[in-house]
């Protein structure tokens, strides 16, 4: 039997308390309550992601407008669209591309150069194409000086030359989705996992989010703060250990936690919580030093409401309060 992870006193509880309070903030905002939605001064001051990745603004856009848009397209088109959107992770970029093309881009647009021209127009219009939230591989893998031209060449390699769409439709597991994506240039561990989860939101790929996880750099920092030792567990196994323990830990601490309209924390959410706990501890437990010492982003409530919509296969949309 494997030795379990060894919780760090107090910080292990911070993980669960943070999750419960951050989710309460989300629920209060969705219910239309006026802010501030928490008495926690750290959560009042700084920006933290939602407990559930699928509820964040960019993921909501991806689910609603990319994974489940109503325009006619092939399954391979849809897989390309999801992959391309997450690579940029910028709503303005995608809206600009759709405006230029008059619709969501397809593999035909990738093939004849229309997609690249639409990206050029989006860059002129918006001043940039990429989110600032991710650090992407930026080498000139396909020989171009501009990052987006290398990514266009990557998509052409993936979907036109190497038939990635059909290959994704035949994979046996979420891990296989990850490893297939990871085999391409410009796709590191972090982005391969993010795209795999996004593809799994669609109705084309359907695996449990707890089948596989790949912690990113922030999650690894959080793991070092939450535990003094991982025992015999790998970082990914420690994340799944937390998924399995969530109900008993919330009950132990007397924390009311109802999930995402009943959907419990999944591995992608648990690893994200380690990243957010790392951030939270920079202020709450500053003596736990890491490579990051400050929280950069301060909280500012977004003015645009989100019309919540989740993958229909989750079975929660009938219970969802639509806006926040």
N, C-alpha and C positions, 0 to 999 in steps of 0.2 A: 504493500500500500504506500502510495506517495505521501511524503511529508507535506502538510499543507503550508500555505504562506503564513508568515508570522506578522500579524498586524502591529503597526506602530501605535503605542498608546495615544489616545486622543485624535490623531490624524485619521485613523481608520474610521472613527465615528464622524469626523468632518466630512468624509466622502458621502456618507449616507444622509447626514443633516443637510449638506449642500444640495444633494439631489432632491430631497423632500421640499426644501424651501424654494429652490429654483422652479420646481414644478408648481408650487402654490402660486408663485408670481405669475406664471403662465396662465394658470386657471383663473386667477383674479382678473387678469387683463382680458381674457376671453369672455368673462362674465360681464365686462363693461364697468368694473369698479374703477373709481378714480385712483390715481397714484398718489403717493408712493405705495407700491404693492407689498412692501416688506419693511420690517424694522431693522434688518441687517444692514449696517452702514457700508459694508463692502459690496454687497449686492446692489445697494442704492447707487453707488458711485461708479462702479466699473461694469463693462459689458461682458456678459457671459452667454455662451450658447445655450439653447434649450436643452433640457435633459434628453429629449427625443430628437434625434437628428432630422427625422422626417417633418418635424414641425417648424424647423427654421425656414426663414423666408426664401432663400435660394432653393432649398430642397422642395419647398411647396411649389415654387414656380416650375421646377423640373417635373414634378409629378403631374401637375395639372396641365402644363402647356407643352411639355415635351413627351413624357411617357404616355400620356392619355389625351393628347390633342385629337380632335375629331377629323382631321384632314386625311384624305386617302393617301396611303403609302404602304410599301411592303414591310414585312418584319425586318428585313435587312436595313431598309431606310431608317426605321425606328431605332435600331441598335446604333447606327451611325449617329443619328440625332442626339441620343442620350450621351454617347461618348464625347461628341464634339461639344455639347453644351457644358458638360462637367469640366472639360479641359479648360474652358474659358471661365466658367462659373460666374458669369457676369450677365445679369438680366438685360442691361442696356445693349450690350453687344448682340445678344440673341434677338431682341426686338428690332434692332437696326437691320440685321441680316434678313429677318422676315419681312420688314418693310421694303427693303430693296428688291427682294425676290417676289414679293407679293404672296408668300406662303412660307411654310417651314421647308428648309433645304432638304433635298433628297440626294441619293447617290448620283443621279443624273447631273445635278448641279456641281457635285464634287468632280465628276468626270469631265464636264465641258468647261470648267473654269469659273462658272457663275458664282459658286460658293466663295472662292478666293476673292473675286471682285467685290462681292458683298461685304466680306471682311475688311477689305481696303476702304470701302465707303464707311463702314462702322468706325474704323480707326480715325478717319478724318472727322467724322461727326462727333465722336465721343472723346477723342484724345488718347484712347487706349482701348485694349480689348480684354484684359485679364483682371480677375479679382486680385486684391492685395492680400487675401487671406491665406493663399497657398504659395509656397516656394516651389516652382516647377523646374524640372530639368531644362536647362537653357542652352545646351550645346548645339552645335550646328550639325546635327546627325545627318541631315539630308542636304547639307551644303549651302544653306541660305543664311544670310546675315540677319534677317528679320525672324523673330521667334515664330510669328504666326505662319510664315511661309513654310517653315520646318514642320509645323503642326499640320498644315494642309497636306504636305507630302506624306506625313505619317498616316493621316486618314486614308489617303489614296493607297498607300502601301497596305494598310490594314484591310480595308473594305473592298478595294478594286483588284489589287494584285494577289493578296493572300486569302481572300474570301472569308474574312473574319466573321461576317454576319452569319453565314451558314454554319461555321464552326462553333460559334457561341450557342446557336440553337440546339446543338447536339451534345453539349457538355454534360457530364454526369453529376457535377457538384459545384457549390459556390467556390470552393478552393480551386477547382479547375478553371472557373471563370477568371479568378485572380491570376493564376499562373499563365494562362493564355494571354491576358493583357500585359502581364509583366514581361513577356518574351519580346516585346517590341521596344525599339529605341524611344527615348524621351518619356517612358512610363516607368516611374520608380515604384517602390513598394506602396507608398502612401497613396499615390494617384490610382494605382491599379486596384487597391482596395476600395477607394471611394467610387470609382466607376463601376466596379463589380456590384456594390450595394445599389447604385442607381439603376443598373440594368435589372437587378432583382426586384426593383419596385414595379417594373412593367409586368404585363401579362404574358410576356414571352419567355421569361426565365423565372423559376419559382422554387427556391430553396429556403430552408430556415436560415434566418440571419444568425442563428447560434451554431450553425454547422462549421463556421470558419471565422476567424478574426485575425487581423494583422495590426498590432498597435503601432501608431505613429510616434514621432519623437516626443510630442507633448505627453502622450499616454505613458511612455517609458519614464519620463521625468516624474509623472504622478505616481506610478507604481513604486518608485524608489522612496517617495515621501510617505505613501500609505502603508508600506510594509518595510520592516527591517530586513526581512529575507523572504524570498519566494518559495523557500523550502525546495521540494523536488519539482516544482512547477515551472514551466516556461512562462514568459510574459503573457502569451496568448492563453495558456491554460489558467493563469491567475485571473484573467479577465472573465473567463467562463466560470470560474469558481465563484466570482462575485455575482454573476447572473443567477447561478443556482441558489445563492444564499440571500437574495434580495428580500424575500418576504420575511424571513426570520430576523434579519437585521433591522428592518423597519419596525417590526413588532417589538424587538428587544429594546429599541430606543423610544418606543411610544410615538412613532412618527406615522401620521396618516398619509398613505401614499396609494393613489388609486390608478396609477399608470396613465397611459394615453387613452382616455376613454376605455379603460379596462385592459389595454394592451401593456404587458409588463416590459421592463427594461430588457432590451436585446443586446447582443454582444457589441454591435456597432455603437449603441448608446453607452454601454458600460465603459468602453475604451474612450469614448468622448468625455465621459465624466472624469476619468483619470486626468485628462488634459485640463479640464476646467478646475479640478481640485488642485492641480499643480499651480494654476494661476491664482486661485483663491488663497492658497497657503503662502504665496509671496507676500501677502499683507497679514494674514491671520497668524502664520507661523514663520516669520522671516528668518529665524535661526536655521531653518532647513534650507541651506543654500543649494542653488542649482545654477545652471548656465543662464537662466532668466531670473532677474531680480525684481522687475517691476511689471505691472499690468499696463499695457500701452493704451488700450481702448477704453474710453469712458462711456458710460451708458447715456444714450440719447434715444428717447422713444421715437420710433419711426412713425411718420404721420399717415402713411398709407395702410389701410386695413388689409389683413390677409383673409382670403376666403378659403378656409381650410378644406382640403380634399386629400384623402389618403388612398393608397392602392385598394381598389374594391375588394381584392382577395383577402384583405385583413378583416373585413366584416365589421368595421367600426363607423363607417360614414353615416349610417342612420342615427347614430348617437352624437355626432360631432356638432358642436356649436360652431357656426360657420365663420365668424369674423373675430378678429382681435386687433 
